[in-house]
Structures are given as structure tokens and as C-alpha cells.
Amino acid sequence: MKQLFKGILFSAFLLQLSACGGGGGGEDKAAEPISPPPPVIEPPKNNVPTLSFSTSLELNELETSAVEITVSDADNDPISLSITSSHPNLVVISETDGVVSLTAQAVDEDTIITIEIVASDGTDEVSGTLNVLIKNIPEVELELSAANLTINEQESGSITFESKNGTVTVVSDNPAIASVERIDNTLNVTGAEVLEDKNVNITITINNAETGKSLTKILTVSVLDVPVSEGVMEITMPTNSEGVVAIETYKENVIPVNLSSTTNESLTWSIESLESNDVNYADAVIDMIESFHPKDGSFVITTRSMPIGMQHFDFLLSLQVTNGTKSSIKTFVLRLADPINSKPLISINNSISAFGVLPINTPTKFQITFTDDAPEKIEIDLLNTRVWFGDAEIFSYTIDDINNTITVDPGDAQIGEEFGIFLAYTDANINSSDYGAFRFMVSHVMGDYEKENLDYLQIVHNKLSALKEYQYLTDFYTQVLENNNLLNHSEVTYFNQAAKVTDSSSYSIAVSSIYTFEARTVLGTDETWGEETAESYKELIDSQIQSAETFFNRNAQVLVNELGLRSNNLLPTFEFEEILNLYDTENNLYSRFAGNVKYGEYVDGKFVFSDEYSFLNAIIEKSVADTATVFEHK
């Protein structure tokens, strides 16, 4: 183009010269200069802006988070941002100085949305996509059947509640006026005797430790003072500082019953009922009470022992008082506990079940042990010791009452035959005498096969004891909370009973199978048992222990954490430890906590709990002691 332009100019110039030179004598004019055209300037090339930010984000519903956006332009052109959501109804977006604020709305389930971010300098643009996961956080739910409850003094009332997605705790702000007992989804509230009407708030809280969500509702309880009017009948029994009637084990307890009337009328009383105060132990009356009846104006109750490890147990005694025309019923709490010096525990060779194994045709000596406050005051009564069951013409025994040993000779008794002895003794501590029952079974001489199965049984018993760790934790937690007035006795009983792994069907089946396996393989009471049958029993035992190890103990762990939450941060909560681990290979000891780095560390080959979890030492010791007591064959 420039060459063509130059050619045109040059041709025009020649024509002008030609015109000037061919004419006549006209005046010469000076040639006028011709300016060249301006050069063509091409515009500079535009640089596309740059855009960077994190491309993914997780955001809980109803929460806000920010994403920092970095933009730049090589030409220093002003940059504008455009932000567009694929679901504008699920997120509120704002942007200030390159920081995008995202506020998630409520969602019914986890939802992924996309945010398109475009940066433009007016000429070119660049874009990117931010993927946002909005997570649905389940709401805790709590509904009370009523927000107010009115009861008369010394009477009870109840409400129900429905809860979802959390653990429920219930606390009365004045349990001395209105105590509350939770049974499943029912709250039973009992009013104390008051001199005037009182209002008490009961706080019901549901908490989800995983999401951090909680909800609290208040039940307002009005305890009404009921004025004493003429003709009111009253029946009372002596109670202790805890407001219960104390009774002792192994004793005829005589409790006076006092009657009074505002009109001095003649009154009589009778027993309406005696029942367990624990819905999970309905047979407690049968198991722990020998007899009860009225006698000479008193209530007489003769008791037996409590289950091993139980500190006390409550019964509900309802007495009816009448003047002949009208009557009323009053219920008392009878609290059964061991006396300061109670009946001793008798064992042979440290076997709490007092069971001994007699190798066939072999007289065997056993050590008798009295576990008591003052065992030195207990003496064997040889005169009244007698055969319990078995063939006394085949079996024989001798007792050394100085060294407290008994030697039993099975004679020519066959494998599986049994022999029982009632060992009489006197206890100067409580000025009484009683019997201890010993049972012996003839077994064959153990070989390698029997010892192998015995080793297996030792491991199984160790696992059974370790299964009770959450149960022992619950016992410990309830004791701490009761001592700090954070649990009443009914709640203690509820938690301790609910945490018993021994109540699970899997545990019961495992124990029953273990006894059968032991009798058939170690004691040799069934010669038809082969290795195949024994292995099938091992599989059954292992599967039932595994079931009790996971399902039932998960329930117990929930109870432990509920108690931890009610302790006002006094006690820690625990994650569920699904399996037992072998923390002591020398003694084949198992535990959920020992050997777990969450709770301590190994020092010189021995596991040591951290300070925060040092109380677990007592739990482990109890488990090990339980194994040593239950495992009867050394």
C-alpha cells in the first residue's frame, strides 16, 4: 500500500513538470511541498486477566465461610467480578475486596452446588468453578407431653417425652423438693413433704456431641402443700438420714410401725405389697428376702445376701392403714445393705464358687479361705460339718482346722461323679454360725490336649472379664455422681443395672457354652466328645463373645457417656472401642483401654495410663481380679 501511494505521488510530480516545461512564457511558480500521510499505528494486544481461588469448599447448613479470590491483569486494567450460583436459593453470596462470603441455607440432605466466578477487564474474561458441598446437620428434637406438672406433697406424677438425634439428660434444680426418675421416655416426679407450695424446675436437655447441637426444655413442677385436716391417718416407720428404712443382710430385721390420727381414733395396719424398686430385677424379693410378716406392731423381714458386688438394693413396701371405714396406703423404701461386719465369703483354692477338681483315683488337698473383715475370728466347726450330697461310701474327706485345709479322696469314683460338703463354721465377729457349701467333681488326668483347651479357657475367661469394663466404668461413674449429689439412688440403680453385660443373651450363651466345653474337654466328663465337636464349641463361644463385645457394650458405652455429660466435666466421655486388644501377652490379658494409645503408653514393657485416665487402673485391676476369681483351674 505504501509503495502504491509513493507511485501515485511520483506520477503526479512528473505530470506537473511536464505541464510546466511545455508552455509559453508564463511566470514560474515555486513548487509547494507535499506532506506525507501519518503512519498507521496498530493498537497493542490485550492481556487476559488471571484468576485463582480454591475450587472446593465444605459448608454446614446455616453457616458462613469465605473464599479468597486472587485476580491480576498485566495491563493493570480494572477487573470486575461476576459470581453466579447454580442454586441461588441455597446460598447467599457477597463479595468485598476479592473475598467471597458464602452463607448456606438449610438443606434436607447433603447437597453439592457450583459457583461460577468470572473476572473481566472489559475486553477479555476468565472464569472458574467453585464446588460447594452444603452438609445437612440433623437437628436435635425434644418434645415434652407437658411443660407443667402439679402434684401433691409426698405423691408422684409423670410426663413423657420424645427425643431424636441426641442423648437426653434430666436434672432437678431442687431434688430435695421434687426428685425425678427417668425410665425410658417417662419422667416420674415425686414431691417431698412441704410446708407451703413449692415450684421446682426440671431441666431436660438433649445433646449431640458429634454436631455440637443441643436443646433444653424446662418442666415446671408445682408441689402442693396438703393441709392436715381432722381425721387424717398417719403411718410411719423409722428412717435414716437418706429417708429410707435401713435393713441388713442375713438378719431378722424388726421395724416398728407407728400409727397416729388427728382424732385419736383406733387404727390398724396391714401389708399391701413388697416389691423390687428395680424394673430390671423383678425377682429381687424372691432372691434376697427369706420372709416378711407383721408381728406385735412391727414389720419383720428376714433377708438373704445380695449379689456379689452390689452395695445396696431398694425394695418398695406398701402398708395400708385403716380406721374401719376408710383406708389409705403409704409406700416406704427399704434399703438392703450388708452390715459393717457381714457374712464371710468362703472359697477353696481361690475359687469363689467353691468348686474343686479331683483327678481320678487321687486324693487332693484344697486350701480353705475366709474373706472377711476379721478372718482370724472365724473357726471351722468340725462337729457340724457334714456331707451335702454324693456317695459317702466312695468319697471321703479330712479337714485340718488349724491350717484350714480339706483333703478329698475320690476313691474309685468315675469321671464326672460329684461330691458335696457343708462346711460348718462359727463367726465371733457377729456371734453366729453358718455353713459354706463345697462341690467337687472327678476328672481325668490332663494331657496336652486338655492343657491346650485349658489355655484356651484362660483366654476366654480373660475376655469375659474384659467385657465388663464398661459395666465397671458405669459403677464407678454412678458412685462419683451420687457422692456429688448429681444422681439419686434410683438413677444409680437404673444405670448400674442397664450396663450389666451379664444380662445380655450373648454373654449368657457364651458362659453356658464355656461350662459345657470345660466339663467335656478339660474334666473329660463325656468321652464321646472329639476334637471336631470341641472346635465347633470354640466357634460358638468366640462368636457369642464377639457379639457381646460389640452390640451390648455399645449400649453400655452410651450410658457411660451420658453419666460423663451429667458430671459437669468432672468425668471424661469415651469413644466406643469396638474390639478388645491383647495388651499383656505374658498373661494373655485383654482390655479396651489398656494398650490403647488414646489412654496411655508403654513404659518398660508395661502399659501406663495418662494422668487424665489414671482411674482406669482400678477398672483394669477389677477385671484382672475377676478373671483370677472365676477361672477355677490352675
Buried (B, 14 or more C-beta within 10 A) or exposed (E): EEEEEEEEEEEEEEEEEEEEEEEEEEEEEEEEEEEEEEEEEEEEEBBBBEBEBEEEBEBBBEEEBEBEBEBEBEEEBEBEBEBEBBBEEBBEBEBEEBEBEBBBBEBEEEBEBEBEBBBBBEEBBBEBEBBBBBBBBEBBEBEBBEEEBBBBBBEBBBBEBEBEBBBBBBBBEBBEBBBBBBEEEEBBBBBBEBEEEBBBEBBBBBBBEEBEBBBEBBBBBBBBBBEEEEEEBBBBBEBEEEEBBBBBBBBEBEBEBEBEBEEEEEBEBEBBEBEBBBEEBEEBBEEBBEEBEBEEEBBBBBBBBBEEEBEBBBBBBEBBBBBEEEBEEBBBBBBBBBBEEBBBBBBBBEBBEBBBBBBBEEBBBBEBBBEBEEBEBBBBBEEEBEBBEBEEEBBBBEBEBEEBBBEBBBBEBEBBBBBBBBBBBBBEBBEEEBBBBBBBBBBBEBEEEBEBBBEBBBBBBBBBBBBBBBBBBBBBBBBBBBEEEBBBBBBBBBBBBBBBBBBBEBBBBBBEBBEBBBBBBBBBBEEEBEEEBBEEBBEBBBBBBBBBBEEBBEEBBBBBBBBBBBBEEEBEBBEBBEEBBBBBEEEBBBBBBBBBEEBBEEEEEEBEBEEEBEBBBEBBEBBBEBBBBBBBBE
